Amino acid sequence: MDQYFSQSPDVASDPQTWQYLLRGKKFTFTTDNGVFSKNEVDFGSRVLIEAFRVPDIDGPLLDLGCGYGPISIALAAFLPERSVVGVDVNERALSLAEKNAKQNKIANVSFKESDILSNVTGQSFAAILTNPPIRAGKQIVHKMFEEAREALLPNGELWVVIQKKQGAPSAKKKLTELFEEVEVVKKEKGYFIFCAK
């Protein structure tokens, strides 16, 4: 099975469209084979969307590892005054994300291909959110945290969702090394939401 975090998933396309409620608003998503959580918005992303608090500083928001776009699109829908950028390495996921933004009539979101933040230069963010690809390995996840820290504005925040059994304690340790303050914003069904400032 080709992993969802590869650039060009080597699985036959079989798109499907479904609706999902996020923070009381109904969204329509089209997904496909070779993308993460193709049948519904995964529980971790949903908890992250519900827990997220907008930082006090101005500036755009970034969804790191955006997949087919549920986090980016929900943020952009609820925060029309902010611009939202979603990045991913998976080309199929990105093309779905663009389609999903259009079919939900969300204009303040854009998507770009990037291996972590290698393709995001010259821009800093008020907040970066990520539901990291745990199966890519701890080294990649920790690199995501490091690159995110460099791309934040002063007083910016990194929001992370991670399951306890998939490495929440080591993620928290790494975040504590990188950031001045790490808050556990929420714990639900084994999922931790961290806000690192």
C-alpha positions in Angstrom: 0.0 0.0 0.0 1.5 3.3 -1.1 1.6 5.7 1.9 -0.4 8.9 1.9 2.7 10.9 2.6 4.4 9.9 -0.7 4.5 12.5 -3.6 2.6 10.4 -6.2 0.4 7.7 -4.6 0.7 4.6 -6.8 -2.9 3.4 -6.3 -5.8 3.5 -8.7 -8.0 6.6 -8.4 -11.5 6.0 -7.1 -12.8 9.4 -6.0 -15.8 9.7 -3.6 -17.7 12.8 -2.3 -19.3 13.1 1.1 -20.4 15.7 3.6 -19.1 16.3 7.1 -20.1 18.6 10.0 -17.2 20.7 11.5 -18.1 23.2 14.3 -21.7 23.0 13.2 -21.0 23.9 9.6 -21.6 21.3 6.8 -18.7 20.8 4.4 -18.5 18.8 1.2 -15.2 16.9 0.6 -14.1 14.8 -2.3 -11.4 12.3 -1.4 -9.6 9.4 -3.2 -7.3 6.4 -2.7 -3.8 7.3 -1.6 -4.8 10.2 0.7 -5.1 10.2 4.5 -8.5 9.4 6.0 -10.4 9.2 2.8 -13.8 8.1 4.3 -14.3 10.9 6.8 -12.5 13.7 8.5 -10.2 11.8 11.0 -10.9 12.2 14.7 -7.6 14.0 15.4 -8.1 16.7 12.7 -11.7 17.2 14.0 -10.5 17.7 17.6 -7.7 20.1 16.4 -10.2 22.2 14.4 -12.6 22.4 17.4 -9.8 23.2 19.9 -8.0 25.8 17.9 -8.0 29.4 19.3 -6.9 32.2 17.0 -3.7 33.8 18.2 -3.7 37.5 19.2 -1.3 38.5 16.4 -2.2 39.3 12.8 -0.9 37.2 10.0 -1.7 34.2 7.8 -2.3 30.6 9.1 -0.6 27.5 7.7 -1.8 23.9 7.6 1.3 21.7 7.5 0.5 18.4 5.8 -2.9 19.5 4.7 -4.0 16.3 2.8 -7.3 16.9 1.0 -7.8 20.1 3.0 -10.3 19.7 5.9 -8.2 21.7 8.4 -7.3 24.5 6.0 -10.8 24.8 4.5 -12.5 24.8 7.9 -10.1 27.4 9.3 -10.6 29.6 6.2 -14.4 29.2 6.4 -14.5 30.2 10.1 -11.9 33.0 9.8 -12.7 34.8 6.5 -10.4 37.7 7.5 -7.3 35.5 7.5 -5.5 34.0 4.6 -4.8 30.3 5.0 -2.1 28.2 3.2 -2.1 24.4 3.1 1.0 22.5 2.1 1.6 18.8 1.4 3.9 16.6 -0.5 1.1 14.4 -1.9 0.1 15.8 -5.4 -3.2 13.9 -5.4 -4.2 15.3 -2.0 -3.4 18.8 -3.1 -5.5 18.6 -6.3 -8.4 17.4 -4.1 -7.8 20.2 -1.6 -8.1 22.8 -4.4 -11.3 21.1 -5.6 -12.7 21.0 -2.1 -12.0 24.7 -1.5 -13.9 25.5 -4.7 -16.9 23.3 -4.0 -17.2 24.8 -0.5 -16.8 28.3 -2.0 -13.8 29.2 0.2 -11.7 31.9 -1.4 -9.2 32.8 1.3 -7.2 29.5 1.1 -4.4 28.4 -1.2 -2.5 25.2 -1.5 1.1 24.4 -2.6 3.3 21.4 -2.9 6.1 21.4 -0.3 8.2 18.8 1.4 7.6 20.1 4.9 8.3 23.8 4.5 11.0 23.6 1.8 8.8 25.4 -0.7 7.4 28.0 1.7 9.9 30.8 1.7 9.7 34.5 2.6 6.4 34.1 4.5 5.8 33.9 8.2 2.7 32.7 10.0 0.7 33.7 13.1 -0.2 30.0 13.6 0.8 26.7 12.1 -1.5 23.7 12.6 -0.5 20.1 11.9 -1.8 16.6 12.2 1.6 15.1 11.5 2.1 11.8 9.4 3.1 9.6 12.3 3.9 6.7 9.9 6.5 8.8 8.2 8.6 8.3 11.4 9.6 10.4 14.4 12.5 12.0 12.6 10.2 13.6 10.0 7.6 14.7 12.6 10.3 16.4 14.7 11.7 18.1 11.5 8.2 19.4 10.9 8.2 21.0 14.4 11.7 22.5 13.8 10.8 24.0 10.4 7.4 25.2 11.8 9.2 27.1 14.6 11.4 28.9 12.0 8.3 30.0 10.0 6.3 31.5 12.8 6.0 35.2 13.4 7.1 36.6 16.8 4.6 35.3 19.4 3.3 32.8 16.8 1.9 29.4 17.8 2.3 25.8 16.6 -0.8 23.6 17.1 -0.3 19.8 17.0 -2.6 16.9 17.4 -1.1 13.5 18.2 -2.2 10.3 19.8 -0.7 9.2 23.1 0.1 5.8 21.8 1.6 7.3 18.6 4.2 9.4 20.4 2.5 12.3 22.3 5.0 12.1 25.1 8.1 12.3 22.8 6.4 15.0 20.7 5.8 17.1 23.9 9.4 16.7 24.9 10.6 17.9 21.5 8.2 20.8 21.5 9.5 21.8 25.0 13.1 21.9 23.6 12.0 24.1 20.8 9.5 26.5 22.3 9.3 28.6 25.5 5.8 27.4 26.4 3.9 24.2 25.6 0.3 23.9 26.7 -1.8 20.8 26.6 -5.0 22.5 25.3 -7.2 19.3 25.2 -7.1 15.6 25.7 -9.8 13.5 24.1 -9.9 9.7 23.5 -6.2 9.4 23.7 -5.5 12.4 21.4 -3.5 15.4 22.7 -3.7 18.9 21.4 -0.6 20.9 22.0 -0.1 24.6 21.6 3.6 25.6 21.5 4.4 29.3 21.8 
